[in-house]
Amino acid sequence: MNKSVLRSTFNLLNIDHVELNKNWDYKNVTSTFYRLYYIDGGEGVLYNADSSIKLEPGFIYLVPSFTTCNYYCDNYLSQYYICFAEESIDGASLFSSNRKIFKLKAGDNALACFKRILQLNPNRSLYISYNPKVYEKRPVQKNFEELNQLMHASAYMETYGLLLQLVSMFLKPDVFLMEDKSIIHSKISDAINYIQTNLHQNITVAQLAKRANHNADYFSRLFFENTGERPLTYIQSKRIERAQLLLTTTNMPFYEIAAETGFESLAYFSRVFRNITGQTPGSYKKNSLVM
């Protein structure tokens, strides 16, 4: 587990303290980056098909990348927010098998981290809009990413350390579903890591089952028990997540993205992308660029 944690680095995109009202009402937001919130007044709700989490003072919240989430404030909400990107050598995400809305009782250290990051980065506010679908656009992200290159080395390093402190709060055993050490679960964990690091290749259930020394039917049942998804469904969803990231962060042609994410043809890639996201790759790319 510790080796997988150390694969990930986190880069600040934006931070601010804001007061919101009933206009903060946004549906079906799925971002390529993470969101952190500290609530210091009022109340609101974060929810999706799996859960509904009340936003209330004295708590911190984490929405991992690619976690679909709805945002709602009935009247008044005061919050610190942080948006940050994750990078890893193999493209795998720390929360890839645990995407949900997290809620924690915050100690004094959490608020101190938010305030210090804001002090170190005073020009990272989202002045143009509080709509999550606006500030996930690529030009907005790129502007904030470039600010990291202009920071003094000490401020950059301190910001990174503070982000690590905040993320670490959600990795405690009673919050994060830590890896089960049983033989069966470790084999599924190995399969998940193999999928994440080989999305550009052809991956079959038979291959995964052979790696785990099980027959395909038994392996599929174990995979479903541990992830809630069939292997092929999981593989497709991870391919599309990677494609979404490439669409919003690069200028790669669609056919190259299709090949990089393991699709045998552009037509097949487009069909699966639309089935999962409800948009064509072209529409998704266009929406990520329009402010």
Residue frames relative to the residue before (quaternion, step in Angstrom):
aa qw qx qy qz dx dy dz
M 1.0000 0.0000 0.0000 0.0000 0.00 0.00 0.00
N 0.6730 0.5149 -0.3118 0.4299 3.60 0.88 -0.94
K 0.6255 0.5339 -0.3459 0.4517 3.59 1.05 -0.69
S 0.6610 0.4962 -0.3150 0.4665 3.59 0.99 -0.77
V 0.6033 0.5491 -0.3535 0.4577 3.59 1.10 -0.64
L 0.7076 0.4797 -0.2639 0.4466 3.56 0.90 -0.94
R 0.5308 0.6184 -0.4187 0.4006 3.62 1.22 -0.13
S 0.7226 0.4700 -0.2355 0.4490 3.59 1.10 -0.66
T 0.0726 -0.7432 0.6624 0.0598 3.53 -1.18 0.75
F 0.2459 -0.7871 0.5558 0.1049 3.56 -1.14 0.65
N 0.1244 -0.8004 0.5858 0.0253 3.56 -0.91 1.02
L 0.4639 -0.7017 0.4752 0.2581 3.54 -0.81 1.05
L 0.1985 -0.7433 0.6252 0.1309 3.55 -1.10 0.79
N 0.7861 -0.2299 0.1580 0.5516 3.59 0.66 -1.05
I 0.0557 -0.7737 0.6311 0.0026 3.51 -1.33 0.47
D 0.2023 0.7589 -0.6080 0.1161 3.55 -1.17 0.62
H 0.3288 -0.6641 0.6138 0.2723 3.51 -1.39 0.01
V 0.0232 0.8292 -0.5527 0.0800 3.59 -0.65 1.12
E 0.2689 -0.7115 0.6197 0.1938 3.53 -1.34 0.36
L 0.1415 -0.8294 0.5404 0.0040 3.54 -0.64 1.21
N 0.2027 -0.7651 0.5963 0.1337 3.56 -1.30 0.32
K 0.8063 -0.3086 0.1978 0.4643 3.57 -1.27 -0.30
N 0.5510 0.6070 -0.4029 0.4069 3.60 1.23 -0.20
W 0.5756 0.5460 -0.3790 0.4763 3.57 1.29 -0.24
D 0.3666 0.7002 -0.4954 0.3604 3.53 0.26 1.36
Y 0.2007 0.8023 -0.5191 0.2158 3.56 0.06 1.34
K 0.2468 -0.8064 0.5321 0.0753 3.53 -0.96 0.98
N 0.8869 0.0971 -0.0548 0.4482 3.50 -1.32 0.62
V 0.2538 0.7563 -0.5489 0.2497 3.55 0.74 1.12
T 0.0240 0.7802 -0.6229 0.0514 3.58 -0.75 1.08
S 0.0691 -0.8495 0.5229 -0.0103 3.57 -0.17 1.28
T 0.5043 -0.6402 0.4932 0.3043 3.53 -1.29 0.43
F 0.7244 0.3684 -0.2345 0.5335 3.59 1.29 -0.02
Y 0.5786 -0.5935 0.4505 0.3319 3.57 -1.37 0.17
R 0.1626 -0.7538 0.6259 0.1166 3.54 -1.34 0.44
L 0.0928 -0.7695 0.6311 0.0302 3.55 -1.03 0.92
Y 0.0608 -0.7985 0.5986 0.0192 3.57 -1.01 0.82
Y 0.0688 -0.7250 0.6806 0.0794 3.54 -1.24 0.65
I 0.2153 -0.8002 0.5517 0.0951 3.58 -0.60 1.15
D 0.0436 -0.8178 0.5739 0.0017 3.58 -0.82 1.02
G 0.8135 0.0505 -0.0720 0.5749 3.57 1.22 0.32
G 0.7936 0.2799 -0.2184 0.4940 3.58 -1.15 0.62
E 0.2890 -0.7467 0.5592 0.2151 3.54 -1.21 -0.52
G 0.0039 -0.7735 0.6336 -0.0107 3.51 -1.31 0.44
V 0.3624 -0.7184 0.5478 0.2291 3.56 -1.28 -0.26
L 0.1176 -0.7095 0.6869 0.1048 3.51 -1.25 0.70
Y 0.1450 0.8149 -0.5496 0.1138 3.59 -0.74 0.92
N 0.0048 -0.7527 0.6575 0.0330 3.50 -1.40 0.39
A 0.7742 -0.3509 0.2264 0.4756 3.58 -1.22 -0.24
D 0.7086 0.4833 -0.2588 0.4442 3.59 1.14 -0.57
S 0.8276 -0.0288 0.0721 0.5559 3.60 1.00 -0.70
S 0.2084 -0.7233 0.6398 0.1550 3.52 -1.38 0.28
I 0.0839 -0.8222 0.5624 -0.0244 3.57 -0.57 1.22
K 0.3423 -0.7450 0.5399 0.1908 3.56 -0.75 1.07
L 0.2945 -0.7228 0.5999 0.1760 3.54 -0.99 0.90
E 0.1484 0.7999 -0.5632 0.1445 3.58 -0.60 1.12
P 0.6572 -0.5530 0.3433 0.3802 3.57 -1.13 0.65
G 0.7859 0.3320 -0.2539 0.4557 3.52 -1.12 0.77
F 0.6751 0.4414 -0.2977 0.5108 3.59 1.27 0.19
I 0.2332 -0.7309 0.6180 0.1718 3.54 -1.27 0.48
Y 0.1833 -0.7912 0.5820 0.0414 3.55 -1.14 0.76
L 0.1132 -0.7778 0.6156 0.0569 3.54 -1.14 0.72
V 0.0777 -0.7534 0.6519 0.0370 3.56 -0.97 0.95
P 0.3001 -0.7825 0.5137 0.1837 3.64 -0.27 1.19
S 0.6546 -0.4942 0.3920 0.4167 3.55 -1.27 0.34
F 0.8358 0.1862 -0.1765 0.4854 3.55 -1.21 0.72
T 0.4964 0.5972 -0.4609 0.4296 3.58 1.14 0.61
T 0.3402 -0.7553 0.5221 0.2032 3.58 -0.45 1.17
C 0.0526 0.8184 -0.5624 0.1058 3.56 -0.77 1.03
N 0.2350 -0.7284 0.6270 0.1451 3.55 -1.22 0.69
Y 0.2171 -0.7824 0.5777 0.0837 3.57 -1.07 0.84
Y 0.0932 0.8181 -0.5598 0.0927 3.58 -0.82 0.93
C 0.0174 -0.7553 0.6552 -0.0011 3.53 -1.08 0.88
D 0.3539 -0.7653 0.5044 0.1859 3.57 -0.69 1.09
N 0.8322 0.0503 0.0212 0.5518 3.58 1.00 -0.78
Y 0.8004 -0.1573 0.1776 0.5506 3.57 0.50 -1.21
L 0.0686 0.7828 -0.6136 0.0782 3.55 -1.00 0.91
S 0.0986 -0.7778 0.6198 0.0326 3.55 -0.86 1.04
Q 0.1259 0.8270 -0.5286 0.1441 3.56 -0.65 1.09
Y 0.3249 -0.6251 0.6591 0.2631 3.47 -1.43 0.36
Y 0.0351 -0.7976 0.6012 0.0332 3.59 -0.99 0.73
I 0.0841 -0.7582 0.6444 0.0529 3.52 -1.24 0.61
C 0.0894 -0.7452 0.6573 0.0680 3.56 -1.04 0.84
F 0.0838 0.8084 -0.5764 0.0847 3.58 -0.83 0.93
A 0.3918 -0.7216 0.5340 0.2016 3.53 -1.21 0.67
E 0.2948 -0.7368 0.5852 0.1668 3.55 -1.22 0.61
E 0.0430 -0.7740 0.6314 0.0222 3.53 -1.05 0.82
S 0.0455 0.7778 -0.6265 0.0213 3.57 -1.13 0.68
I 0.6407 -0.5649 0.3642 0.3712 3.55 -1.15 0.66
D 0.7821 0.3300 -0.1684 0.5011 3.58 0.93 -0.90
G 0.5632 -0.6373 0.3725 0.3714 3.60 1.26 0.09
A 0.5142 0.6430 -0.4191 0.3827 3.57 1.29 -0.02
S 0.3350 -0.7420 0.5494 0.1881 3.56 -1.18 0.62
L 0.5719 -0.6128 0.4302 0.3351 3.55 -1.06 0.81
F 0.7721 0.3232 -0.1613 0.5229 3.58 1.05 -0.79
S 0.2632 0.8206 -0.4831 0.1547 3.61 1.22 0.35
S 0.7682 0.3089 -0.1880 0.5282 3.61 1.03 -0.67
N 0.7276 0.3635 -0.2194 0.5388 3.58 1.24 0.25
R 0.2189 0.7965 -0.5296 0.1931 3.55 0.88 0.97
K 0.3274 0.6947 -0.5803 0.2709 3.53 -0.52 1.27
I 0.5492 -0.5712 0.4727 0.3855 3.57 -1.28 0.06
F 0.1878 -0.8065 0.5558 0.0732 3.59 -0.64 1.14
K 0.0602 -0.7802 0.6222 0.0220 3.56 -1.13 0.74
L 0.0088 0.8046 -0.5917 0.0490 3.57 -0.91 0.98
K 0.4719 -0.6019 0.5543 0.3282 3.54 -1.17 0.58
A 0.2875 -0.8018 0.5046 0.1408 3.57 -0.66 1.09
G 0.2953 -0.7186 0.5995 0.1923 3.54 -1.11 0.75
D 0.7242 -0.4169 0.3064 0.4558 3.56 -1.28 0.03
N 0.6126 0.5818 -0.3501 0.4045 3.57 1.07 -0.69
A 0.6215 0.5529 -0.3461 0.4339 3.59 1.03 -0.75
L 0.6774 0.4765 -0.2937 0.4773 3.57 0.85 -0.96
A 0.6253 0.5405 -0.3334 0.4536 3.59 1.02 -0.78
C 0.6317 0.5309 -0.3276 0.4603 3.60 1.04 -0.76
F 0.6508 0.5082 -0.3142 0.4685 3.58 0.90 -0.91
K 0.6875 0.4933 -0.2897 0.4472 3.59 0.81 -0.99
R 0.6745 0.4911 -0.3063 0.4583 3.58 0.96 -0.84
I 0.6300 0.5112 -0.3452 0.4718 3.62 0.98 -0.74
L 0.6444 0.5117 -0.3197 0.4698 3.59 1.00 -0.79
Q 0.6381 0.5230 -0.3204 0.4653 3.58 1.02 -0.79
L 0.6891 0.4760 -0.2724 0.4737 3.58 1.01 -0.83
N 0.7851 0.2298 -0.0895 0.5681 3.58 1.19 -0.65
P 0.0025 -0.8698 0.4933 -0.0100 3.61 0.54 1.14
N 0.7285 0.4267 -0.2368 0.4809 3.62 1.19 -0.33
R 0.4885 0.6709 -0.4238 0.3627 3.56 1.03 0.76
S 0.3748 0.7515 -0.4752 0.2626 3.58 1.18 0.37
L 0.4151 -0.6808 0.5489 0.2510 3.56 -1.27 0.55
Y 0.0841 -0.8586 0.5046 0.0324 3.54 0.42 1.22
I 0.6641 0.5621 -0.3211 0.3739 3.59 1.00 -0.76
S 0.7976 -0.1263 0.1336 0.5745 3.59 1.03 -0.70
Y 0.3308 -0.7070 0.5808 0.2312 3.54 -1.28 0.43
N 0.4403 0.6828 -0.4575 0.3615 3.56 1.30 0.21
P 0.4374 -0.7199 0.4656 0.2712 3.64 -0.54 1.09
K 0.6562 0.5242 -0.3236 0.4358 3.58 1.03 -0.68
V 0.6174 0.5205 -0.3502 0.4746 3.58 1.24 -0.28
Y 0.7788 0.3679 -0.2213 0.4573 3.57 0.69 -0.98
E 0.5572 0.5335 -0.4426 0.4572 3.59 1.18 0.37
K 0.4374 0.7010 -0.4603 0.3247 3.58 1.26 0.00
R 0.6253 -0.6072 0.3525 0.3405 3.53 -1.02 0.85
P 0.6640 0.4966 -0.3491 0.4366 3.69 0.78 -0.79
V 0.6361 0.5193 -0.3326 0.4638 3.58 1.04 -0.75
Q 0.6543 0.5104 -0.3077 0.4656 3.57 0.92 -0.92
K 0.6596 0.5314 -0.3148 0.4284 3.57 0.87 -0.97
N 0.6356 0.5350 -0.3318 0.4468 3.58 0.97 -0.82
F 0.6872 0.4712 -0.2822 0.4754 3.57 0.95 -0.86
E 0.6210 0.5456 -0.3412 0.4476 3.59 1.03 -0.76
E 0.6533 0.5292 -0.3112 0.4432 3.57 1.01 -0.83
L 0.5830 0.5849 -0.3723 0.4236 3.58 1.14 -0.55
N 0.5803 0.5867 -0.3739 0.4234 3.60 1.14 -0.59
Q 0.6593 0.5193 -0.3050 0.4502 3.58 1.08 -0.74
L 0.6856 0.4862 -0.2744 0.4672 3.57 1.21 -0.47
M 0.5290 0.6541 -0.4000 0.3639 3.58 1.25 -0.22
H 0.5339 -0.5668 0.5081 0.3681 3.54 -1.23 0.50
A 0.6252 -0.5887 0.3630 0.3616 3.57 -1.03 0.81
S 0.6670 0.5073 -0.3184 0.4432 3.60 0.91 -0.84
A 0.6618 0.4956 -0.3070 0.4713 3.60 1.00 -0.82
Y 0.6316 0.5312 -0.3287 0.4592 3.57 1.03 -0.79
M 0.6802 0.4925 -0.2861 0.4615 3.56 0.90 -0.97
E 0.6564 0.5037 -0.3160 0.4642 3.60 0.96 -0.82
T 0.6266 0.5344 -0.3309 0.4607 3.59 1.00 -0.83
Y 0.6547 0.5132 -0.3046 0.4639 3.57 0.94 -0.93
G 0.6612 0.5129 -0.3040 0.4553 3.58 0.96 -0.87
L 0.6563 0.5045 -0.3076 0.4691 3.57 1.01 -0.79
L 0.6161 0.5274 -0.3409 0.4755 3.59 1.07 -0.71
L 0.6360 0.5229 -0.3247 0.4654 3.57 0.99 -0.81
Q 0.6262 0.5347 -0.3381 0.4557 3.59 1.00 -0.78
L 0.6777 0.4915 -0.2969 0.4593 3.58 0.87 -0.92
V 0.6656 0.4889 -0.3110 0.4703 3.60 0.90 -0.88
S 0.6317 0.5627 -0.3393 0.4114 3.59 0.98 -0.82
M 0.5770 0.5993 -0.3753 0.4087 3.59 1.14 -0.57
F 0.7076 0.4454 -0.2517 0.4874 3.57 1.16 -0.61
L 0.6159 0.5503 -0.3451 0.4458 3.59 1.28 0.07
K 0.4071 0.7096 -0.4792 0.3179 3.58 1.25 0.14
P 0.6406 -0.5870 0.3387 0.3609 3.61 -1.03 0.81
D 0.7048 0.4582 -0.2849 0.4606 3.61 1.00 -0.70
V 0.6865 0.4382 -0.2774 0.5097 3.60 1.29 -0.05
F 0.7659 0.2883 -0.1396 0.5574 3.53 0.75 -1.13
L 0.4192 -0.6937 0.5208 0.2680 3.58 -0.93 0.85
M 0.2098 -0.8207 0.5221 0.0991 3.52 0.09 1.33
E 0.6477 -0.5488 0.3738 0.3735 3.54 -1.20 0.58
D 0.4029 -0.6907 0.5534 0.2331 3.53 -0.89 0.98
K 0.3717 -0.7652 0.4867 0.1985 3.57 -0.85 0.97
S 0.4363 0.6921 -0.4796 0.3172 3.62 1.18 0.10
I 0.6494 -0.5464 0.3576 0.3898 3.57 -1.19 0.58
I 0.6646 0.5210 -0.3176 0.4313 3.56 0.85 -0.96
H 0.7066 0.4629 -0.2860 0.4524 3.58 0.74 -1.03
S 0.6220 0.5408 -0.3519 0.4437 3.60 1.00 -0.69
K 0.6335 0.5198 -0.3353 0.4648 3.59 1.09 -0.63
I 0.6414 0.4923 -0.3223 0.4923 3.57 1.05 -0.70
S 0.6190 0.5346 -0.3338 0.4686 3.56 1.06 -0.75
D 0.6384 0.5160 -0.3157 0.4760 3.57 1.02 -0.80
A 0.6389 0.5241 -0.3216 0.4623 3.58 1.01 -0.80
I 0.6430 0.5212 -0.3210 0.4602 3.57 0.97 -0.85
N 0.6580 0.4992 -0.3079 0.4723 3.58 0.95 -0.86
Y 0.6341 0.5257 -0.3281 0.4624 3.58 1.03 -0.79
I 0.6348 0.5270 -0.3244 0.4626 3.57 0.96 -0.85
Q 0.6843 0.5098 -0.2912 0.4324 3.58 0.80 -1.04
T 0.7591 0.3940 -0.2041 0.4764 3.58 0.98 -0.80
N 0.7479 0.3414 -0.2105 0.5289 3.61 1.26 -0.02
L 0.2201 0.8194 -0.5056 0.1563 3.58 1.11 0.60
H 0.6355 0.5426 -0.3314 0.4380 3.60 1.16 -0.49
Q 0.6800 0.4683 -0.2794 0.4902 3.58 1.26 -0.21
N 0.5858 -0.5307 0.4627 0.4014 3.52 -1.35 0.17
I 0.0324 -0.7964 0.6034 -0.0247 3.59 -0.71 1.12
T 0.0664 -0.8039 0.5910 0.0096 3.57 -0.75 1.05
V 0.6174 -0.5321 0.4248 0.3941 3.54 -1.26 0.41
A 0.6110 0.5618 -0.3455 0.4377 3.56 1.04 -0.74
Q 0.6381 0.5211 -0.3197 0.4681 3.59 1.00 -0.83
L 0.6815 0.4931 -0.2847 0.4597 3.56 0.85 -1.01
A 0.6500 0.5157 -0.3138 0.4615 3.55 0.99 -0.85
K 0.6405 0.5246 -0.3244 0.4576 3.59 0.99 -0.81
R 0.6286 0.5350 -0.3306 0.4575 3.59 1.01 -0.81
A 0.7278 0.4168 -0.2248 0.4960 3.57 1.09 -0.79
N 0.4013 -0.7338 0.4524 0.3095 3.59 1.33 -0.04
H 0.5466 0.5524 -0.4285 0.4609 3.56 0.97 0.95
N 0.5092 -0.5830 0.4989 0.3897 3.55 -1.23 0.23
A 0.6959 -0.5303 0.2991 0.3808 3.55 -1.22 0.58
D 0.6648 0.5091 -0.3158 0.4463 3.61 0.90 -0.86
Y 0.6753 0.4858 -0.2981 0.4681 3.58 0.90 -0.91
F 0.6398 0.5264 -0.3193 0.4601 3.57 0.99 -0.86
S 0.6475 0.5268 -0.3199 0.4483 3.59 0.95 -0.86
R 0.6459 0.5093 -0.3204 0.4699 3.57 1.00 -0.79
L 0.6532 0.5070 -0.3114 0.4683 3.59 0.96 -0.88
F 0.6380 0.5335 -0.3207 0.4534 3.56 0.97 -0.86
F 0.6646 0.5000 -0.2975 0.4689 3.55 0.93 -0.91
E 0.6450 0.5313 -0.3192 0.4470 3.60 0.96 -0.83
N 0.7438 0.4196 -0.2179 0.4724 3.58 1.03 -0.78
T 0.7910 0.3020 -0.1526 0.5097 3.60 1.10 -0.56
G 0.4217 -0.7019 0.4721 0.3266 3.57 1.17 -0.51
E 0.7199 0.3582 -0.2302 0.5481 3.58 1.31 0.10
R 0.5017 -0.6010 0.5199 0.3417 3.54 -1.24 0.46
P 0.6518 -0.5540 0.3358 0.3943 3.62 -1.06 0.66
L 0.6888 0.4821 -0.3040 0.4480 3.60 0.81 -0.93
T 0.6267 0.5258 -0.3348 0.4677 3.58 1.04 -0.75
Y 0.6488 0.5171 -0.3076 0.4658 3.56 0.98 -0.88
I 0.6475 0.5222 -0.3170 0.4556 3.59 0.92 -0.91
Q 0.6681 0.5017 -0.3061 0.4564 3.58 0.88 -0.91
S 0.6612 0.5085 -0.3214 0.4483 3.59 0.91 -0.86
K 0.6691 0.4864 -0.3046 0.4721 3.61 1.00 -0.76
R 0.5974 0.5422 -0.3622 0.4669 3.59 1.09 -0.61
I 0.6925 0.4714 -0.2821 0.4677 3.57 0.89 -0.91
E 0.5889 0.5488 -0.3720 0.4622 3.62 1.06 -0.62
R 0.6641 0.4926 -0.2995 0.4760 3.57 0.92 -0.94
A 0.6403 0.5225 -0.3241 0.4604 3.58 1.01 -0.79
Q 0.6267 0.5311 -0.3366 0.4604 3.59 0.98 -0.79
L 0.6519 0.5133 -0.3108 0.4636 3.56 0.96 -0.86
L 0.6747 0.4867 -0.2927 0.4715 3.59 0.92 -0.87
L 0.6380 0.5371 -0.3249 0.4461 3.58 1.03 -0.74
T 0.7512 0.4040 -0.2166 0.4749 3.57 0.99 -0.81
T 0.7727 0.3637 -0.1884 0.4850 3.61 1.16 -0.43
T 0.7587 0.2801 -0.1881 0.5573 3.62 1.23 -0.07
N 0.4036 -0.6729 0.5552 0.2759 3.54 -1.38 0.06
M 0.2395 0.7928 -0.5224 0.2029 3.57 1.14 0.58
P 0.5056 -0.6232 0.4917 0.3380 3.62 -1.01 0.71
F 0.6407 -0.5546 0.3666 0.3841 3.57 -1.13 0.60
Y 0.6551 0.5174 -0.3366 0.4357 3.60 0.94 -0.81
E 0.6380 0.5087 -0.3340 0.4718 3.60 1.10 -0.61
I 0.6277 0.5198 -0.3316 0.4753 3.57 1.05 -0.75
A 0.6214 0.5390 -0.3367 0.4582 3.58 1.02 -0.82
A 0.6811 0.4761 -0.2864 0.4769 3.59 0.91 -0.91
E 0.6636 0.5231 -0.3028 0.4407 3.59 0.94 -0.89
T 0.7446 0.3704 -0.2134 0.5126 3.59 1.13 -0.58
G 0.6471 -0.6191 0.2871 0.3399 3.55 1.22 0.53
F 0.4934 0.6451 -0.4496 0.3718 3.60 1.16 0.38
E 0.4879 -0.7131 0.4334 0.2560 3.55 -0.90 0.97
S 0.7996 0.0510 -0.0349 0.5973 3.59 1.19 -0.38
L 0.6127 -0.5545 0.4166 0.3787 3.55 -1.24 0.44
A 0.6302 0.5442 -0.3353 0.4407 3.58 1.03 -0.77
Y 0.6654 0.4904 -0.3026 0.4745 3.59 0.95 -0.86
F 0.6177 0.5443 -0.3277 0.4635 3.56 1.03 -0.83
S 0.6787 0.4994 -0.2926 0.4519 3.58 0.84 -0.98
R 0.6532 0.5217 -0.3123 0.4512 3.58 1.00 -0.86
V 0.6843 0.4670 -0.2881 0.4802 3.60 0.88 -0.91
F 0.6203 0.5499 -0.3397 0.4443 3.58 0.99 -0.83
R 0.6871 0.4734 -0.2866 0.4707 3.57 0.89 -0.91
N 0.6324 0.5422 -0.3400 0.4363 3.61 0.97 -0.77
I 0.7277 0.4372 -0.2354 0.4732 3.58 1.01 -0.84
T 0.7961 0.3199 -0.1576 0.4889 3.60 0.87 -0.92
G 0.4383 -0.6902 0.4699 0.3328 3.59 1.16 -0.46
Q 0.7172 0.3558 -0.2366 0.5505 3.59 1.30 0.09
T 0.4853 -0.5993 0.5272 0.3569 3.55 -1.25 0.32
P 0.6410 -0.5080 0.3805 0.4316 3.62 -1.16 0.35
G 0.6364 0.5418 -0.3255 0.4422 3.59 1.01 -0.80
S 0.6722 0.4882 -0.2954 0.4718 3.57 0.92 -0.90
Y 0.6436 0.5206 -0.3242 0.4579 3.56 1.00 -0.84
K 0.6444 0.5159 -0.3100 0.4716 3.58 0.98 -0.86
K 0.6644 0.5058 -0.3059 0.4574 3.59 0.89 -0.92
N 0.6744 0.4985 -0.2970 0.4565 3.58 0.92 -0.89
S 0.6535 0.5130 -0.3190 0.4560 3.59 1.09 -0.63
L 0.7060 0.4571 -0.2625 0.4730 3.59 1.21 -0.37
V 0.6478 0.5278 -0.3202 0.4463 3.58 1.16 -0.57
M 0.2469 -0.7824 0.5562 0.1326 3.60 -0.74 1.02
